[in-house]
Amino acid sequence: MKRFTKNIGMLLLAIWLIAWGLVTLIPALRGLSTGLSILAIAAGILILLNR
C-alpha cells in the first residue's frame, strides 16, 4: 500500500480522473462537480509541492 501513497498528489489526480469520467458518463452524478473541483485543486497543489 505504501507504493500508492508515496505521491499523494498523483493519487488524488488519479481519483479525480476516474471520478470525472464517471460524472460525464452517468448523468445522475452531476452533483459531484463541486467536490471534484476541490479535489482537483488539492491534487494540483500537492503535485506542485512534490508530495
N, C-alpha and C positions, 0 to 999 in steps of 0.2 A: 504493500500500500504506500510505502514511502516514495516509490517512484512516481506515483500520481500526484503527490502533494509537494514535490520538490519545487515546482514553479507554480504557485497558486494563481498567478495571473493567467497563465496559459490554461490552467484547469477551468477557471471562470470563463475564459474565452470559449473553450470547447463546450461548456454547458450553455453559454449564450447562443452559440451557433446552432446547437441541437434544438434548443427551445424556440429560437426564431424560426427555424424550419418547420417545427410543429405548429406554431402560431399561424404561419402563412398557409399551411395545408389544411388546418382544421379551424373553420370559422368560429366555432364555439369558444376558442381560446383567445380571441381578440382582446379580452380584458386584461391580459397579462403584459401588454405593451409597456406600461409604466414600470413594472418590475424589471422587465428586460432592459429598459433604458438605464436604470440604476445599476444593474448587473454589468452592462457594457461599460459604464463609466468606471466602476470599480476595477474591472478587468484591465482597462486601459491604463489606469493609474498604476496598478501593480506591475504591469508589463514594463511601463516606463521606469519604475523603480527597481526593475530586475528581481522581483520577488517571486 
